[in-house]
Amino acid sequence: MKKILFVSVIAAFACSAFAADGATIFKKCAVCHGAKAEKKYLNKVPVLTEIDAATRLADMKAYKDGSLNGGKGKVGMGGIMKGQMAPLSEADMAAVNDYISTLK
C-alpha cells in the first residue's frame, strides 16, 4: 500500500513538472500581442484580453489546424498564426489561454 501511495505521489509531481507554463509560452506571443496581451496587432487583431476565454481557445485551435483565416468577423492572420501554433499541444494552448485570463 505504501508503494502505491509513493508511486502516486511521484507521478503527480512528475506530471506537474511537465505541465505547460502559460506565462513562459506567452513570451513568444507578446512580441506581437504585448506583454499584457494589450496590443491590437496591426490595428486589426482584437486585444486578446477582450476576447472571452472559450472563443480565444477555439481560435487558437482553429489557427493550429488551419481552419481560421478570416471570415466570420475574424481577422485573416491564419498564415502567420498557423506556424506560431504548430508546436503547441492542447495543454500548451490551454495554459496560454488561462494565463491570458489572468491579465485582465
C-alpha positions as CSV (number, residue, x, y, z in Angstrom):
1,M,0.0,0.0,0.0
2,K,2.8,2.4,0.9
3,K,4.5,1.7,-2.5
4,I,1.3,2.5,-4.4
5,L,0.9,5.8,-2.5
6,F,4.6,6.6,-3.0
7,V,4.3,5.9,-6.8
8,S,1.1,8.0,-7.0
9,V,2.8,11.0,-5.3
10,I,5.9,10.8,-7.5
11,A,3.7,10.5,-10.6
12,A,1.7,13.6,-9.6
13,F,4.9,15.6,-9.1
14,A,6.3,14.4,-12.4
15,C,3.2,15.4,-14.3
16,S,3.1,18.8,-12.8
17,A,6.8,19.3,-13.6
18,F,6.0,18.8,-17.3
19,A,2.8,20.8,-17.3
20,A,2.7,23.7,-19.7
21,D,3.7,27.1,-18.3
22,G,1.4,29.6,-20.0
23,A,3.4,32.6,-18.9
24,T,6.6,31.2,-20.4
25,I,4.9,30.2,-23.7
26,F,3.2,33.5,-23.9
27,K,6.5,35.4,-24.1
28,K,6.7,34.4,-27.8
29,C,3.2,35.8,-28.3
30,A,4.0,39.0,-26.5
31,V,6.2,40.2,-29.4
32,C,3.0,41.0,-31.4
33,H,0.3,40.9,-28.7
34,G,2.1,42.9,-25.9
35,A,3.4,41.7,-22.6
36,K,0.0,42.0,-21.0
37,A,-1.9,40.9,-24.2
38,E,-2.9,44.5,-24.5
39,K,-1.9,45.3,-28.1
40,K,-4.1,45.3,-31.2
41,Y,-1.7,43.6,-33.7
42,L,-1.5,45.7,-36.8
43,N,-4.6,47.5,-35.5
44,K,-6.6,44.5,-36.8
45,V,-6.5,41.8,-34.3
46,P,-8.6,42.4,-31.2
47,V,-6.9,42.8,-27.8
48,L,-6.6,39.2,-26.5
49,T,-7.9,40.0,-23.0
50,E,-11.1,41.4,-24.6
51,I,-11.9,38.0,-26.2
52,D,-13.8,35.6,-24.0
53,A,-11.7,32.5,-22.9
54,A,-13.7,29.9,-24.8
55,T,-13.6,31.8,-28.0
56,R,-9.9,32.5,-27.6
57,L,-9.1,28.8,-27.1
58,A,-11.3,27.8,-30.0
59,D,-9.5,30.4,-32.2
60,M,-6.1,29.0,-31.1
61,K,-7.1,25.5,-32.1
62,A,-8.6,26.7,-35.4
63,Y,-5.4,28.6,-36.2
64,K,-3.4,25.5,-35.5
65,D,-5.5,23.3,-37.8
66,G,-5.6,25.9,-40.5
67,S,-9.3,26.5,-40.4
68,L,-9.2,30.1,-39.2
69,N,-8.0,32.6,-41.9
70,G,-10.5,35.4,-41.9
71,G,-14.3,35.3,-42.4
72,K,-17.0,35.2,-39.8
73,G,-15.8,38.5,-38.4
74,K,-12.3,37.2,-37.8
75,V,-9.0,38.7,-39.0
76,G,-7.2,36.7,-41.6
77,M,-3.9,36.1,-39.8
78,G,-4.0,32.3,-40.4
79,G,-0.8,32.1,-42.4
80,I,1.2,33.6,-39.6
81,M,-0.7,32.1,-36.7
82,K,-0.8,28.5,-38.0
83,G,3.0,28.5,-37.9
84,Q,3.0,30.0,-34.4
85,M,0.5,27.5,-33.1
86,A,2.1,24.4,-34.8
87,P,4.5,23.4,-31.9
88,L,1.8,23.9,-29.2
89,S,0.0,21.0,-27.7
90,E,-3.6,21.2,-26.4
91,A,-2.2,21.6,-22.9
92,D,0.1,24.4,-24.0
93,M,-2.8,26.2,-25.7
94,A,-5.0,25.8,-22.5
95,A,-2.1,27.1,-20.4
96,V,-1.6,30.1,-22.5
97,N,-5.3,30.8,-22.6
98,D,-5.5,30.5,-18.8
99,Y,-2.5,32.8,-18.4
100,I,-4.1,35.5,-20.7
101,S,-7.3,35.3,-18.5
102,T,-5.2,36.4,-15.5
103,L,-4.0,39.5,-17.3
104,K,-7.5,41.2,-17.3
